[in-house]
C-alpha cells in the first residue's frame, strides 16, 4: 500500500469511529421528573375574609403600589438598585451563569498550538570548516484532544449547572422580595411611630386643658393641690412618652436607609401618619402558590440540579473515551510550511477504572441521598409557604374584627371622658374619676393604633407570602442559559 494511501485511509477510519461513538452515545442516570408536593384545595383561613377580585392582581414588579403611598414607592424602587443583599445575590447569579459556560466547555475539543525555533552554531574548530556551521530548525504543531462524553457525564453536569443557575436566579428574586418586604414593614412601623407620637402630643394638649381646669378649681377652693399635681404629672408623663417614641422612629428610619443601600446619616424621612384604609389583596388558588413563590421555585430547581448529579456519578462507571491528534510542520527553516515537512498523528484512547474500593458506588449513593434530601426540603418549603399565607389571612381576618370592636371602645371611652370632665367642672365628682377615664381612653387609642399597624404589617407579609406578583416563568429558561455557549451536535 502506498504512503499516500496510508495518509488518507487512517483519518477516514478515525472519522468513522467518531460517528459510531456519537450515534451510540447516551445519557446515563435518571431523567428529572418533578416530585409532587402537599397542596390543599383551598385556604382554610380565607373563609370570612374577602380578597380583591382577580382583575386587581398584584403588579409583577411594584407590588407595593396597592398601598398607594408615594414615599413608600420611591423608597421601594431603590431596593433593587442599591440594596447590598440584592447586589450580592445578582453577582451570585452571574457566577452561576459562568459556571454553566465552564461546564459546557467540556463538550468541545481542546486545541493548542506550539511553535519552536532553534538556531544552532558550531565554530570552525568543531565543524572543521573555515567559518563554522549554522543550522536553523523550526517546528509548528497544533494538537488537540476531545472527550466524546459518550455516557453523558458532561451533559449531566451541564444540566445540573443550568438548574443551579436557575436556583440562583430564584434566590435573587427571593432576596429582592424579602428586602422589599422588610422595607415595607419598617416603613409602616415608622408611620405607626409617627402616629403614636401625634397621639401622645394630642393627648398631652388635652391634659394641659384639664390642668388649666384643675388649676381654676383649686383657685376657687373646690379642688385640692394634689389634684393639680396629678394633672401636671399626667401631662408631663404623656409628653415624655411622645419624646420617647423618637427612639424607635429613628431606628426604623436607619433600617430603611440600610435597606436602600445608604448610610443612616444620608436619609431623612418627613413625618407622616399611618394610613387608615387597607388595600384589597388578591389571593389566588393554592395551586398557583407553587408558581408564585421564588423560594419554592429555587427548591424545585435544586431538585433537578441534584437529580442530574446522580447521572454524572453513574457515568463514572463507564470508560472515558478520548480522541487526540497533532498536525504540524517540521523543517530546517523558520515557519517552514510545506507538505514535504508535514507530520501528524491521530489516536483514540479509552480509560476505565478497574478497582476503586467502592468509591464510585458510594458517590452514586451519596448523590441519590442528596436528591432525596432536596425533595424533602422542597416539600417543607411548600408547607411553610402555605402556613405563612394561612397565618396572614387569619391575622387580617381577626384583626379586622378586632379593629371594629376597638373603634367602638375608643368612641365609648371618649364619651365617658367628656361626661366626667363636665361633671368635674360642676364639682359633682372627684378628679380621680377623670384621671382614670382619660388613662383608659389613651390606652384604648394606643390599642386601636396597634391593631391598625398590625393590619398593615400583615398585609405586607401576606403579599410577600403570595410571592409579591412574581411568577416562575420569569426564571431564565434552560434553553436561554445553554445558548450562552451552544453545545456541539455530534
Secondary structure, DSSP 8 states (H G I E B T S, - for coil): --HHHHHHHHHHHHHHHHHHHHHH----S-----------SS-GGGTT---B-GGG---SS-GGGGG--HHHHHHHHHHHHH-HHHHHHHHHHHHHHHHHHHHHHTTS-EEEEEEEEEEEEE-HHHH-SSS-EEEEEEEEEEEEEEE--TT-HHHHHHHHHHHHHHHHHHHHHHHHHHHHHHHHHHHHHHHHHHHHHHHHHHHHHHHHHHHHHHHHHHHTTSS-HHHHHHHHHHHHHHHHHHHHHHHHHHHHHHHHHHHTT--GGG---------S-----B---HHHHHHH-HHHHHHHHHHHHHHHHHHHHHGGGS-EEEEEEEEEEEESSTT---GGGEEEEEEEEEE-----TTHHHHHHHHHHHHHHHHHHHHHHHHHHHHHHHHHHHHHHHHHHHHHHHHHHHHHHHHHHHHHHHHHHHTTSS-HHHHHHHHHHHHHHHHHHHHHHHHHHHHHHHHHHHTTTT--GGGS--HHHHHGGG-----
